[in-house]
Amino acid sequence: MEEQNIRTAIDRHWAASAAGDQVVEHEIYHDDAVCTYPQSGEVIHGRHNLQALRSHHPGKPSGFVVRRIVGEGSLWITEYAIDYGGKSAFTVSIMEFRGGKVSRETQYFADPFDAPAWRAQWVERAA
């Protein structure tokens, strides 16, 4: 039952994030949650700081698509794409739960790139 509650909370979180609902988006976090962005070396301490940071983002997402969510127990991973100003960032969010809320999250952001022609014979192009 706990896993179903976590999955419901994650679905609600991503729906709120896509809709720009900063209050509901951040209900999933413990007050002392820690979020890291390894690519930039940033660590955000506390739900309040995380919400403030995201609320002051200079651009609003023009698209947000969850590709898949997998997890069990206290560890859940979401793959999604988020568009800012016509540019997509493919993102992975790794959430660690404690008592039904996120205590730690790590997010990785990756820009799309053109597939090299040399490997075309072994791959299928995704839609």
C-alpha positions in Angstrom: 0.0 0.0 0.0 2.9 2.4 0.8 4.2 2.0 -2.8 0.8 2.9 -4.2 0.7 6.0 -2.0 4.2 7.0 -3.2 3.3 6.5 -6.8 0.1 8.6 -6.4 2.2 11.3 -4.8 4.8 11.2 -7.7 2.0 11.4 -10.3 0.5 14.4 -8.5 3.9 16.0 -8.2 4.7 15.8 -11.9 1.2 16.9 -12.9 1.6 20.0 -10.7 5.1 20.6 -12.0 3.8 20.5 -15.6 0.9 22.8 -14.7 3.1 25.3 -12.9 1.4 24.7 -9.5 4.3 25.5 -7.2 2.4 24.7 -4.0 1.2 21.2 -4.9 4.5 20.4 -6.7 6.4 20.8 -3.5 4.1 19.0 -1.1 6.0 15.8 -1.9 9.2 17.0 -0.1 10.1 16.9 3.5 11.0 20.3 5.0 14.6 19.1 5.3 14.8 17.5 1.8 18.1 17.9 -0.2 18.1 18.2 -4.0 21.3 17.9 -6.0 22.1 18.9 -9.6 25.3 17.0 -10.2 26.0 18.7 -13.6 26.1 22.2 -12.1 27.4 21.1 -8.7 24.5 22.7 -6.9 22.9 21.4 -3.7 19.6 22.8 -2.5 18.8 22.4 1.2 15.2 22.4 2.3 11.8 22.3 0.6 11.4 26.1 1.0 14.6 26.8 -0.9 13.8 24.3 -3.6 10.4 25.8 -4.1 11.8 29.4 -4.1 14.5 28.4 -6.7 11.9 26.8 -9.0 9.4 29.7 -8.5 12.1 32.2 -9.7 13.1 30.3 -12.9 13.1 32.9 -15.6 11.3 30.8 -18.1 8.1 28.7 -17.9 8.1 25.3 -19.4 6.4 25.1 -22.8 6.2 21.3 -22.6 6.5 18.6 -20.1 6.2 14.9 -20.8 6.8 12.1 -18.3 8.3 9.1 -20.3 8.3 6.6 -17.4 8.3 6.1 -13.7 9.9 3.1 -12.1 10.5 2.3 -8.5 9.8 0.3 -5.4 10.2 0.8 -1.7 11.9 4.1 -1.0 13.7 4.6 -4.4 11.8 6.0 -7.4 13.1 7.2 -10.8 11.3 9.3 -13.3 12.4 10.0 -16.9 10.9 13.0 -18.5 11.4 15.7 -21.1 10.9 19.4 -20.3 10.9 22.2 -22.9 12.1 25.7 -22.2 11.8 28.2 -25.1 11.6 25.5 -27.7 14.6 23.5 -26.4 14.1 20.1 -24.8 16.1 18.8 -21.8 15.8 15.1 -21.2 15.8 14.7 -17.4 16.2 11.9 -14.9 14.9 12.4 -11.3 16.0 10.0 -8.6 13.8 10.3 -5.5 14.5 8.7 -2.1 11.5 8.6 0.2 11.3 8.6 4.0 8.0 8.3 5.6 6.0 8.9 2.4 7.9 12.1 1.4 11.0 12.8 -0.6 14.1 13.3 1.6 16.6 13.4 -1.2 16.4 14.0 -5.0 19.1 14.0 -7.6 18.3 15.4 -11.1 20.3 15.0 -14.3 19.6 17.2 -17.3 20.8 16.3 -20.8 20.5 18.2 -24.1 19.4 16.3 -27.2 22.0 15.6 -29.8 22.0 14.5 -33.5 22.6 10.8 -34.0 25.8 10.1 -35.9 25.4 8.6 -39.3 28.0 5.9 -38.7 25.7 3.9 -36.4 22.5 4.2 -38.4 22.7 0.5 -39.6 22.3 -0.7 -35.9 19.6 1.6 -34.6 16.0 2.5 -35.0 15.0 6.1 -34.7 12.6 6.9 -31.9 9.6 9.0 -32.6 
